[in-house]
Amino acid sequence: MTILNEKYTLNNGVQIPKLGFGTWLIDNDKVATAVQQAAELG
C-alpha cells in the first residue's frame, strides 16, 4: 500500500484520504488559487 491509498476512518465510519494538499501554511488570500491549480493538474 502506498501513501496515495492510505485512509483515515472517521468516528462515523467514513474514510478520507491521508494525503492532502498541504495548504495550512499558505496565506488565506493565496490558498484558493493553489487548491484550484492543484485540482486542475490532478
Secondary structure, DSSP 8 states (H G I E B T S, - for coil): --TTT-EEE-TTS-EEES-----TTS-HHHHHHHHHHHHHH-
